[in-house]
Amino acid sequence: MTVPVFRFAPSPNGCLHLGHAYSALLNQRMAQNMGGRMLLRMEDIDRERCTPELEHSMLDDLEWIGLNWEQPVRRQSEHFPIYQEALDRLVKMELVYPAFLSRSGIKREIERSNMDDWPRDPDGAPFYPPIERLLSKREQQTRMARGDPYAWRLNMDRALEVAGTQLIWHEFGSREHKVNARPQDWGDVIIARRDMPTSYHLSVVIDDALQGITHVVRGKDLYHATSVHRLLQHLFGIEPPLYHHHRLVLDNDGNKLSKSRRDTSLRSLRERGITRQEICDLIGL
């Protein structure tokens, strides 16, 4: 019988807040109820914003709220060669292409299209114009060699064609049900950057597979991103985990919490004398 494996995977680019506490402790509670394992991963691919000091502070806060995890902690910054191998596979399959348009360039191309209803992804960002999908290999290599900034984007149409099937994931919780994945709603998403061979989408899929994660428990703000992850899992031949997208802890105005807000950070609450039990009361656990 497979032992369930859960994980909490924050990015050490700021202070943890009440929403992180809810997600971390919910993962731990579900793991304990199912006799499973609890892992911790630092999603620190952004080496400018993620620092050892912030990670240390984050680990201290997690210990304080009562989270227990297996050692060692996995740090994505230590595994770039693994993500490069995955990216190379997508390049070889001709499913990604170097995209050179800047934000202003994207805006100009959209304006030239004269389309009033240019498609946008679930986060509200406009689709990347598909004009560079057909660049010749020679032109791609010439521009990359001369140092033009670029990102590797997934050719969504071609990837869906290769997948050739309706992708689903299983959402568990109060009742388990199937969800039809819609990666096409994201357009040509970024898979990696010139100076970093990965993105959130690529590294999370690879890490969950390598760590044997069976149950992904995360906030509803990542619900739609799961469609992209299911597509990548299918392309890499990865068995998908079960998913549970939990409610978000909101502020008094009904807005999503942010790491930039000090008043809801665990560090600030600790300094004000809030106890761990009071934290659990605040987040409803």
C-alpha positions as protocol buffer text, in pm:
chain_id: "A"
residue {
  index: 1
  type: MET
  ca { x: 0 y: 0 z: 0 }
}
residue {
  index: 2
  type: THR
  ca { x: 137 y: 343 z: -100 }
}
residue {
  index: 3
  type: VAL
  ca { x: 209 y: 575 z: 191 }
}
residue {
  index: 4
  type: PRO
  ca { x: 58 y: 920 z: 127 }
}
residue {
  index: 5
  type: VAL
  ca { x: 316 y: 1196 z: 87 }
}
residue {
  index: 6
  type: PHE
  ca { x: 226 y: 1560 z: 145 }
}
residue {
  index: 7
  type: ARG
  ca { x: 439 y: 1873 z: 114 }
}
residue {
  index: 8
  type: PHE
  ca { x: 439 y: 2240 z: 203 }
}
residue {
  index: 9
  type: ALA
  ca { x: 637 y: 2444 z: -49 }
}
residue {
  index: 10
  type: PRO
  ca { x: 673 y: 2817 z: 26 }
}
residue {
  index: 11
  type: SER
  ca { x: 902 y: 3066 z: -148 }
}
residue {
  index: 12
  type: PRO
  ca { x: 1144 y: 3236 z: 95 }
}
residue {
  index: 13
  type: ASN
  ca { x: 1099 y: 3582 z: -54 }
}
residue {
  index: 14
  type: GLY
  ca { x: 917 y: 3742 z: 237 }
}
residue {
  index: 15
  type: CYS
  ca { x: 749 y: 3670 z: 568 }
}
residue {
  index: 16
  type: LEU
  ca { x: 496 y: 3393 z: 612 }
}
residue {
  index: 17
  type: HIS
  ca { x: 142 y: 3510 z: 683 }
}
residue {
  index: 18
  type: LEU
  ca { x: -175 y: 3353 z: 819 }
}
residue {
  index: 19
  type: GLY
  ca { x: -258 y: 3199 z: 482 }
}
residue {
  index: 20
  type: HIS
  ca { x: 71 y: 3009 z: 483 }
}
residue {
  index: 21
  type: ALA
  ca { x: 5 y: 2890 z: 837 }
}
residue {
  index: 22
  type: TYR
  ca { x: -333 y: 2754 z: 729 }
}
residue {
  index: 23
  type: SER
  ca { x: -190 y: 2571 z: 429 }
}
residue {
  index: 24
  type: ALA
  ca { x: 105 y: 2426 z: 621 }
}
residue {
  index: 25
  type: LEU
  ca { x: -101 y: 2303 z: 915 }
}
residue {
  index: 26
  type: LEU
  ca { x: -378 y: 2170 z: 689 }
}
residue {
  index: 27
  type: ASN
  ca { x: -118 y: 1965 z: 502 }
}
residue {
  index: 28
  type: GLN
  ca { x: 14 y: 1832 z: 831 }
}
residue {
  index: 29
  type: ARG
  ca { x: -333 y: 1747 z: 962 }
}
residue {
  index: 30
  type: MET
  ca { x: -427 y: 1560 z: 644 }
}
residue {
  index: 31
  type: ALA
  ca { x: -95 y: 1374 z: 644 }
}
residue {
  index: 32
  type: GLN
  ca { x: -145 y: 1268 z: 1006 }
}
residue {
  index: 33
  type: ASN
  ca { x: -506 y: 1161 z: 947 }
}
residue {
  index: 34
  type: MET
  ca { x: -397 y: 944 z: 653 }
}
residue {
  index: 35
  type: GLY
  ca { x: -84 y: 804 z: 819 }
}
residue {
  index: 36
  type: GLY
  ca { x: 129 y: 985 z: 562 }
}
residue {
  index: 37
  type: ARG
  ca { x: 458 y: 1169 z: 541 }
}
residue {
  index: 38
  type: MET
  ca { x: 509 y: 1546 z: 557 }
}
residue {
  index: 39
  type: LEU
  ca { x: 784 y: 1711 z: 351 }
}
residue {
  index: 40
  type: LEU
  ca { x: 905 y: 2071 z: 326 }
}
residue {
  index: 41
  type: ARG
  ca { x: 1038 y: 2229 z: 8 }
}
residue {
  index: 42
  type: MET
  ca { x: 1179 y: 2576 z: -48 }
}
residue {
  index: 43
  type: GLU
  ca { x: 1077 y: 2708 z: -388 }
}
residue {
  index: 44
  type: ASP
  ca { x: 1370 y: 2947 z: -415 }
}
residue {
  index: 45
  type: ILE
  ca { x: 1443 y: 2962 z: -788 }
}
residue {
  index: 46
  type: ASP
  ca { x: 1436 y: 3343 z: -772 }
}
residue {
  index: 47
  type: ARG
  ca { x: 1785 y: 3395 z: -632 }
}
residue {
  index: 48
  type: GLU
  ca { x: 1746 y: 3774 z: -614 }
}
residue {
  index: 49
  type: ARG
  ca { x: 1437 y: 3781 z: -392 }
}
residue {
  index: 50
  type: CYS
  ca { x: 1488 y: 3453 z: -202 }
}
residue {
  index: 51
  type: THR
  ca { x: 1760 y: 3479 z: 62 }
}
residue {
  index: 52
  type: PRO
  ca { x: 1905 y: 3252 z: 333 }
}
residue {
  index: 53
  type: GLU
  ca { x: 1795 y: 3505 z: 594 }
}
residue {
  index: 54
  type: LEU
  ca { x: 1433 y: 3489 z: 480 }
}
residue {
  index: 55
  type: GLU
  ca { x: 1448 y: 3109 z: 469 }
}
residue {
  index: 56
  type: HIS
  ca { x: 1585 y: 3095 z: 825 }
}
residue {
  index: 57
  type: SER
  ca { x: 1306 y: 3323 z: 944 }
}
residue {
  index: 58
  type: MET
  ca { x: 1050 y: 3110 z: 761 }
}
residue {
  index: 59
  type: LEU
  ca { x: 1177 y: 2786 z: 916 }
}
residue {
  index: 60
  type: ASP
  ca { x: 1165 y: 2947 z: 1260 }
}
residue {
  index: 61
  type: ASP
  ca { x: 804 y: 3055 z: 1209 }
}
residue {
  index: 62
  type: LEU
  ca { x: 704 y: 2709 z: 1085 }
}
residue {
  index: 63
  type: GLU
  ca { x: 856 y: 2544 z: 1389 }
}
residue {
  index: 64
  type: TRP
  ca { x: 678 y: 2795 z: 1612 }
}
residue {
  index: 65
  type: ILE
  ca { x: 332 y: 2716 z: 1471 }
}
residue {
  index: 66
  type: GLY
  ca { x: 400 y: 2346 z: 1530 }
}
residue {
  index: 67
  type: LEU
  ca { x: 482 y: 2216 z: 1183 }
}
residue {
  index: 68
  type: ASN
  ca { x: 694 y: 1900 z: 1173 }
}
residue {
  index: 69
  type: TRP
  ca { x: 862 y: 1777 z: 857 }
}
residue {
  index: 70
  type: GLU
  ca { x: 1109 y: 1519 z: 738 }
}
residue {
  index: 71
  type: GLN
  ca { x: 1469 y: 1617 z: 673 }
}
residue {
  index: 72
  type: PRO
  ca { x: 1630 y: 1723 z: 453 }
}
residue {
  index: 73
  type: VAL
  ca { x: 1447 y: 2027 z: 323 }
}
residue {
  index: 74
  type: ARG
  ca { x: 1456 y: 2031 z: -57 }
}
residue {
  index: 75
  type: ARG
  ca { x: 1577 y: 2359 z: -207 }
}
residue {
  index: 76
  type: GLN
  ca { x: 1501 y: 2414 z: -572 }
}
residue {
  index: 77
  type: SER
  ca { x: 1808 y: 2637 z: -613 }
}
residue {
  index: 78
  type: GLU
  ca { x: 2022 y: 2325 z: -560 }
}
residue {
  index: 79
  type: HIS
  ca { x: 1864 y: 2136 z: -850 }
}
residue {
  index: 80
  type: PHE
  ca { x: 1889 y: 2357 z: -1158 }
}
residue {
  index: 81
  type: PRO
  ca { x: 2062 y: 2082 z: -1362 }
}
residue {
  index: 82
  type: ILE
  ca { x: 1755 y: 1860 z: -1317 }
}
residue {
  index: 83
  type: TYR
  ca { x: 1526 y: 2133 z: -1446 }
}
residue {
  index: 84
  type: GLN
  ca { x: 1765 y: 2194 z: -1736 }
}
residue {
  index: 85
  type: GLU
  ca { x: 1733 y: 1828 z: -1835 }
}
residue {
  index: 86
  type: ALA
  ca { x: 1354 y: 1860 z: -1834 }
}
residue {
  index: 87
  type: LEU
  ca { x: 1371 y: 2179 z: -2040 }
}
residue {
  index: 88
  type: ASP
  ca { x: 1606 y: 2011 z: -2286 }
}
residue {
  index: 89
  type: ARG
  ca { x: 1350 y: 1735 z: -2335 }
}
residue {
  index: 90
  type: LEU
  ca { x: 1083 y: 1989 z: -2425 }
}
residue {
  index: 91
  type: VAL
  ca { x: 1325 y: 2164 z: -2663 }
}
residue {
  index: 92
  type: LYS
  ca { x: 1406 y: 1832 z: -2831 }
}
residue {
  index: 93
  type: MET
  ca { x: 1035 y: 1758 z: -2864 }
}
residue {
  index: 94
  type: GLU
  ca { x: 997 y: 2104 z: -3026 }
}
residue {
  index: 95
  type: LEU
  ca { x: 729 y: 2199 z: -2775 }
}
residue {
  index: 96
  type: VAL
  ca { x: 895 y: 2519 z: -2655 }
}
residue {
  index: 97
  type: TYR
  ca { x: 1040 y: 2816 z: -2839 }
}
residue {
  index: 98
  type: PRO
  ca { x: 1251 y: 3120 z: -2742 }
}
residue {
  index: 99
  type: ALA
  ca { x: 1020 y: 3420 z: -2707 }
}
residue {
  index: 100
  type: PHE
  ca { x: 1187 y: 3760 z: -2747 }
}
residue {
  index: 101
  type: LEU
  ca { x: 904 y: 4011 z: -2707 }
}
residue {
  index: 102
  type: SER
  ca { x: 927 y: 4251 z: -2414 }
}
residue {
  index: 103
  type: ARG
  ca { x: 617 y: 4366 z: -2230 }
}
residue {
  index: 104
  type: SER
  ca { x: 601 y: 4672 z: -2451 }
}
residue {
  index: 105
  type: GLY
  ca { x: 652 y: 4449 z: -2756 }
}
residue {
  index: 106
  type: ILE
  ca { x: 363 y: 4229 z: -2650 }
}
residue {
  index: 107
  type: LYS
  ca { x: 146 y: 4537 z: -2610 }
}
residue {
  index: 108
  type: ARG
  ca { x: 240 y: 4663 z: -2956 }
}
residue {
  index: 109
  type: GLU
  ca { x: 160 y: 4330 z: -3122 }
}
residue {
  index: 110
  type: ILE
  ca { x: -179 y: 4318 z: -2951 }
}
residue {
  index: 111
  type: GLU
  ca { x: -255 y: 4672 z: -3067 }
}
residue {
  index: 112
  type: ARG
  ca { x: -157 y: 4580 z: -3423 }
}
residue {
  index: 113
  type: SER
  ca { x: -402 y: 4291 z: -3421 }
}
residue {
  index: 114
  type: ASN
  ca { x: -697 y: 4532 z: -3390 }
}
residue {
  index: 115
  type: MET
  ca { x: -869 y: 4270 z: -3173 }
}
residue {
  index: 116
  type: ASP
  ca { x: -1099 y: 4409 z: -2906 }
}
residue {
  index: 117
  type: ASP
  ca { x: -1122 y: 4076 z: -2726 }
}
residue {
  index: 118
  type: TRP
  ca { x: -758 y: 3962 z: -2711 }
}
residue {
  index: 119
  type: PRO
  ca { x: -758 y: 3649 z: -2492 }
}
residue {
  index: 120
  type: ARG
  ca { x: -632 y: 3664 z: -2136 }
}
residue {
  index: 121
  type: ASP
  ca { x: -522 y: 3389 z: -1899 }
}
residue {
  index: 122
  type: PRO
  ca { x: -693 y: 3314 z: -1565 }
}
residue {
  index: 123
  type: ASP
  ca { x: -462 y: 3564 z: -1391 }
}
residue {
  index: 124
  type: GLY
  ca { x: -573 y: 3838 z: -1630 }
}
residue {
  index: 125
  type: ALA
  ca { x: -250 y: 3861 z: -1832 }
}
residue {
  index: 126
  type: PRO
  ca { x: -286 y: 3884 z: -2212 }
}
residue {
  index: 127
  type: PHE
  ca { x: -189 y: 3582 z: -2417 }
}
residue {
  index: 128
  type: TYR
  ca { x: 157 y: 3598 z: -2569 }
}
residue {
  index: 129
  type: PRO
  ca { x: 128 y: 3677 z: -2941 }
}
residue {
  index: 130
  type: PRO
  ca { x: 211 y: 3358 z: -3138 }
}
residue {
  index: 131
  type: ILE
  ca { x: 417 y: 3533 z: -3406 }
}
residue {
  index: 132
  type: GLU
  ca { x: 751 y: 3380 z: -3294 }
}
residue {
  index: 133
  type: ARG
  ca { x: 637 y: 3019 z: -3304 }
}
residue {
  index: 134
  type: LEU
  ca { x: 745 y: 2999 z: -3670 }
}
residue {
  index: 135
  type: LEU
  ca { x: 1087 y: 3160 z: -3642 }
}
residue {
  index: 136
  type: SER
  ca { x: 1350 y: 2948 z: -3816 }
}
residue {
  index: 137
  type: LYS
  ca { x: 1605 y: 2763 z: -3604 }
}
residue {
  index: 138
  type: ARG
  ca { x: 1875 y: 2980 z: -3760 }
}
residue {
  index: 139
  type: GLU
  ca { x: 1702 y: 3304 z: -3662 }
}
residue {
  index: 140
  type: GLN
  ca { x: 1635 y: 3175 z: -3311 }
}
residue {
  index: 141
  type: GLN
  ca { x: 2000 y: 3080 z: -3263 }
}
residue {
  index: 142
  type: THR
  ca { x: 2124 y: 3409 z: -3411 }
}
residue {
  index: 143
  type: ARG
  ca { x: 1915 y: 3616 z: -3173 }
}
residue {
  index: 144
  type: MET
  ca { x: 2003 y: 3403 z: -2872 }
}
residue {
  index: 145
  type: ALA
  ca { x: 2375 y: 3417 z: -2959 }
}
residue {
  index: 146
  type: ARG
  ca { x: 2377 y: 3796 z: -2981 }
}
residue {
  index: 147
  type: GLY
  ca { x: 2226 y: 3821 z: -2634 }
}
residue {
  index: 148
  type: ASP
  ca { x: 1867 y: 3919 z: -2704 }
}
residue {
  index: 149
  type: PRO
  ca { x: 1660 y: 3869 z: -2386 }
}
residue {
  index: 150
  type: TYR
  ca { x: 1418 y: 3579 z: -2416 }
}
residue {
  index: 151
  type: ALA
  ca { x: 1211 y: 3326 z: -2227 }
}
residue {
  index: 152
  type: TRP
  ca { x: 1124 y: 2970 z: -2324 }
}
residue {
  index: 153
  type: ARG
  ca { x: 750 y: 2949 z: -2386 }
}
residue {
  index: 154
  type: LEU
  ca { x: 537 y: 2643 z: -2438 }
}
residue {
  index: 155
  type: ASN
  ca { x: 380 y: 2617 z: -2782 }
}
residue {
  index: 156
  type: MET
  ca { x: 40 y: 2542 z: -2637 }
}
residue {
  index: 157
  type: ASP
  ca { x: -126 y: 2434 z: -2962 }
}
residue {
  index: 158
  type: ARG
  ca { x: 151 y: 2188 z: -3041 }
}
residue {
  index: 159
  type: ALA
  ca { x: 167 y: 2058 z: -2684 }
}
residue {
  index: 160
  type: LEU
  ca { x: -207 y: 1991 z: -2683 }
}
residue {
  index: 161
  type: GLU
  ca { x: -174 y: 1816 z: -3017 }
}
residue {
  index: 162
  type: VAL
  ca { x: 99 y: 1591 z: -2879 }
}
residue {
  index: 163
  type: ALA
  ca { x: -105 y: 1522 z: -2565 }
}
residue {
  index: 164
  type: GLY
  ca { x: -396 y: 1421 z: -2784 }
}
residue {
  index: 165
  type: THR
  ca { x: -643 y: 1359 z: -2503 }
}
residue {
  index: 166
  type: GLN
  ca { x: -866 y: 1534 z: -2255 }
}
residue {
  index: 167
  type: LEU
  ca { x: -662 y: 1576 z: -1939 }
}
residue {
  index: 168
  type: ILE
  ca { x: -821 y: 1556 z: -1596 }
}
residue {
  index: 169
  type: TRP
  ca { x: -716 y: 1573 z: -1235 }
}
residue {
  index: 170
  type: HIS
  ca { x: -880 y: 1435 z: -923 }
}
residue {
  index: 171
  type: GLU
  ca { x: -980 y: 1690 z: -661 }
}
residue {
  index: 172
  type: PHE
  ca { x: -1022 y: 1541 z: -313 }
}
residue {
  index: 173
  type: GLY
  ca { x: -1170 y: 1681 z: 6 }
}
residue {
  index: 174
  type: SER
  ca { x: -1529 y: 1663 z: 124 }
}
residue {
  index: 175
  type: ARG
  ca { x: -1600 y: 1470 z: -193 }
}
residue {
  index: 176
  type: GLU
  ca { x: -1363 y: 1346 z: -461 }
}
residue {
  index: 177
  type: HIS
  ca { x: -1440 y: 1448 z: -817 }
}
residue {
  index: 178
  type: LYS
  ca { x: -1279 y: 1480 z: -1158 }
}
residue {
  index: 179
  type: VAL
  ca { x: -1187 y: 1817 z: -1305 }
}
residue {
  index: 180
  type: ASN
  ca { x: -1131 y: 1872 z: -1676 }
}
residue {
  index: 181
  type: ALA
  ca { x: -798 y: 2048 z: -1723 }
}
residue {
  index: 182
  type: ARG
  ca { x: -795 y: 2348 z: -1956 }
}
residue {
  index: 183
  type: PRO
  ca { x: -429 y: 2435 z: -2022 }
}
residue {
  index: 184
  type: GLN
  ca { x: -536 y: 2617 z: -2339 }
}
residue {
  index: 185
  type: ASP
  ca { x: -675 y: 2891 z: -2113 }
}
residue {
  index: 186
  type: TRP
  ca { x: -315 y: 2997 z: -2041 }
}
residue {
  index: 187
  type: GLY
  ca { x: -181 y: 3041 z: -2392 }
}
residue {
  index: 188
  type: ASP
  ca { x: 194 y: 3001 z: -2443 }
}
residue {
  index: 189
  type: VAL
  ca { x: 307 y: 3002 z: -2079 }
}
residue {
  index: 190
  type: ILE
  ca { x: 666 y: 3064 z: -1972 }
}
residue {
  index: 191
  type: ILE
  ca { x: 850 y: 2740 z: -1899 }
}
residue {
  index: 192
  type: ALA
  ca { x: 1199 y: 2881 z: -1834 }
}
residue {
  index: 193
  type: ARG
  ca { x: 1406 y: 3195 z: -1872 }
}
residue {
  index: 194
  type: ARG
  ca { x: 1740 y: 3264 z: -2036 }
}
residue {
  index: 195
  type: ASP
  ca { x: 1925 y: 3298 z: -1706 }
}
residue {
  index: 196
  type: MET
  ca { x: 1724 y: 3036 z: -1516 }
}
residue {
  index: 197
  type: PRO
  ca { x: 1637 y: 2697 z: -1670 }
}
residue {
  index: 198
  type: THR
  ca { x: 1296 y: 2671 z: -1509 }
}
residue {
  index: 199
  type: SER
  ca { x: 979 y: 2845 z: -1394 }
}
residue {
  index: 200
  type: TYR
  ca { x: 728 y: 2773 z: -1122 }
}
residue {
  index: 201
  type: HIS
  ca { x: 526 y: 2550 z: -1356 }
}
residue {
  index: 202
  type: LEU
  ca { x: 823 y: 2334 z: -1459 }
}
residue {
  index: 203
  type: SER
  ca { x: 999 y: 2303 z: -1124 }
}
residue {
  index: 204
  type: VAL
  ca { x: 685 y: 2220 z: -924 }
}
residue {
  index: 205
  type: VAL
  ca { x: 593 y: 1938 z: -1162 }
}
residue {
  index: 206
  type: ILE
  ca { x: 945 y: 1792 z: -1160 }
}
residue {
  index: 207
  type: ASP
  ca { x: 988 y: 1823 z: -783 }
}
residue {
  index: 208
  type: ASP
  ca { x: 650 y: 1670 z: -696 }
}
residue {
  index: 209
  type: ALA
  ca { x: 740 y: 1371 z: -913 }
}
residue {
  index: 210
  type: LEU
  ca { x: 1093 y: 1329 z: -775 }
}
residue {
  index: 211
  type: GLN
  ca { x: 972 y: 1360 z: -416 }
}
residue {
  index: 212
  type: GLY
  ca { x: 692 y: 1110 z: -470 }
}
residue {
  index: 213
  type: ILE
  ca { x: 420 y: 1357 z: -369 }
}
residue {
  index: 214
  type: THR
  ca { x: 83 y: 1182 z: -374 }
}
residue {
  index: 215
  type: HIS
  ca { x: -136 y: 1463 z: -238 }
}
residue {
  index: 216
  type: VAL
  ca { x: -94 y: 1830 z: -330 }
}
residue {
  index: 217
  type: VAL
  ca { x: -277 y: 2058 z: -87 }
}
residue {
  index: 218
  type: ARG
  ca { x: -256 y: 2425 z: -179 }
}
residue {
  index: 219
  type: GLY
  ca { x: -468 y: 2740 z: -209 }
}
residue {
  index: 220
  type: LYS
  ca { x: -748 y: 2805 z: -455 }
}
residue {
  index: 221
  type: ASP
  ca { x: -534 y: 3073 z: -617 }
}
residue {
  index: 222
  type: LEU
  ca { x: -341 y: 2789 z: -785 }
}
residue {
  index: 223
  type: TYR
  ca { x: -649 y: 2596 z: -897 }
}
residue {
  index: 224
  type: HIS
  ca { x: -629 y: 2702 z: -1262 }
}
residue {
  index: 225
  type: ALA
  ca { x: -250 y: 2655 z: -1277 }
}
residue {
  index: 226
  type: THR
  ca { x: -311 y: 2284 z: -1220 }
}
residue {
  index: 227
  type: SER
  ca { x: -425 y: 2263 z: -1583 }
}
residue {
  index: 228
  type: VAL
  ca { x: -74 y: 2357 z: -1698 }
}
residue {
  index: 229
  type: HIS
  ca { x: 78 y: 2112 z: -1453 }
}
residue {
  index: 230
  type: ARG
  ca { x: -139 y: 1829 z: -1581 }
}
residue {
  index: 231
  type: LEU
  ca { x: -25 y: 1898 z: -1935 }
}
residue {
  index: 232
  type: LEU
  ca { x: 342 y: 1896 z: -1834 }
}
residue {
  index: 233
  type: GLN
  ca { x: 292 y: 1578 z: -1632 }
}
residue {
  index: 234
  type: HIS
  ca { x: 140 y: 1411 z: -1936 }
}
residue {
  index: 235
  type: LEU
  ca { x: 423 y: 1524 z: -2164 }
}
residue {
  index: 236
  type: PHE
  ca { x: 685 y: 1390 z: -1920 }
}
residue {
  index: 237
  type: GLY
  ca { x: 496 y: 1066 z: -1849 }
}
residue {
  index: 238
  type: ILE
  ca { x: 446 y: 1157 z: -1482 }
}
residue {
  index: 239
  type: GLU
  ca { x: 165 y: 1004 z: -1277 }
}
residue {
  index: 240
  type: PRO
  ca { x: -31 y: 1298 z: -1133 }
}
residue {
  index: 241
  type: PRO
  ca { x: -95 y: 1336 z: -760 }
}
residue {
  index: 242
  type: LEU
  ca { x: -436 y: 1403 z: -609 }
}
residue {
  index: 243
  type: TYR
  ca { x: -516 y: 1769 z: -554 }
}
residue {
  index: 244
  type: HIS
  ca { x: -701 y: 1968 z: -291 }
}
residue {
  index: 245
  type: HIS
  ca { x: -730 y: 2343 z: -341 }
}
residue {
  index: 246
  type: HIS
  ca { x: -829 y: 2488 z: -7 }
}
residue {
  index: 247
  type: ARG
  ca { x: -997 y: 2815 z: 83 }
}
residue {
  index: 248
  type: LEU
  ca { x: -786 y: 3127 z: 115 }
}
residue {
  index: 249
  type: VAL
  ca { x: -742 y: 3321 z: 438 }
}
residue {
  index: 250
  type: LEU
  ca { x: -853 y: 3675 z: 355 }
}
residue {
  index: 251
  type: ASP
  ca { x: -815 y: 4010 z: 528 }
}
residue {
  index: 252
  type: ASN
  ca { x: -1102 y: 4209 z: 676 }
}
residue {
  index: 253
  type: ASP
  ca { x: -1174 y: 4361 z: 334 }
}
residue {
  index: 254
  type: GLY
  ca { x: -1193 y: 4019 z: 166 }
}
residue {
  index: 255
  type: ASN
  ca { x: -858 y: 4052 z: -10 }
}
residue {
  index: 256
  type: LYS
  ca { x: -591 y: 3785 z: -45 }
}
residue {
  index: 257
  type: LEU
  ca { x: -308 y: 3818 z: 206 }
}
residue {
  index: 258
  type: SER
  ca { x: 34 y: 3931 z: 86 }
}
residue {
  index: 259
  type: LYS
  ca { x: 388 y: 3876 z: 212 }
}
residue {
  index: 260
  type: SER
  ca { x: 440 y: 4250 z: 186 }
}
residue {
  index: 261
  type: ARG
  ca { x: 180 y: 4321 z: 456 }
}
residue {
  index: 262
  type: ARG
  ca { x: 336 y: 4313 z: 800 }
}
residue {
  index: 263
  type: ASP
  ca { x: 13 y: 4317 z: 1002 }
}
residue {
  index: 264
  type: THR
  ca { x: -81 y: 3960 z: 904 }
}
residue {
  index: 265
  type: SER
  ca { x: 271 y: 3814 z: 906 }
}
residue {
  index: 266
  type: LEU
  ca { x: 343 y: 3541 z: 1158 }
}
residue {
  index: 267
  type: ARG
  ca { x: 655 y: 3729 z: 1268 }
}
residue {
  index: 268
  type: SER
  ca { x: 455 y: 4041 z: 1349 }
}
residue {
  index: 269
  type: LEU
  ca { x: 184 y: 3845 z: 1528 }
}
residue {
  index: 270
  type: ARG
  ca { x: 446 y: 3667 z: 1739 }
}
residue {
  index: 271
  type: GLU
  ca { x: 602 y: 3998 z: 1834 }
}
residue {
  index: 272
  type: ARG
  ca { x: 258 y: 4120 z: 1946 }
}
residue {
  index: 273
  type: GLY
  ca { x: 228 y: 3825 z: 2183 }
}
residue {
  index: 274
  type: ILE
  ca { x: -19 y: 3616 z: 1979 }
}
residue {
  index: 275
  type: THR
  ca { x: 4 y: 3249 z: 2080 }
}
residue {
  index: 276
  type: ARG
  ca { x: 10 y: 2945 z: 1854 }
}
residue {
  index: 277
  type: GLN
  ca { x: -338 y: 2849 z: 1968 }
}
residue {
  index: 278
  type: GLU
  ca { x: -463 y: 3195 z: 1883 }
}
residue {
  index: 279
  type: ILE
  ca { x: -309 y: 3157 z: 1536 }
}
residue {
  index: 280
  type: CYS
  ca { x: -504 y: 2832 z: 1491 }
}
residue {
  index: 281
  type: ASP
  ca { x: -821 y: 3009 z: 1606 }
}
residue {
  index: 282
  type: LEU
  ca { x: -762 y: 3293 z: 1361 }
}
residue {
  index: 283
  type: ILE
  ca { x: -727 y: 3056 z: 1065 }
}
residue {
  index: 284
  type: GLY
  ca { x: -1006 y: 2823 z: 1171 }
}
residue {
  index: 285
  type: LEU
  ca { x: -802 y: 2510 z: 1249 }
}
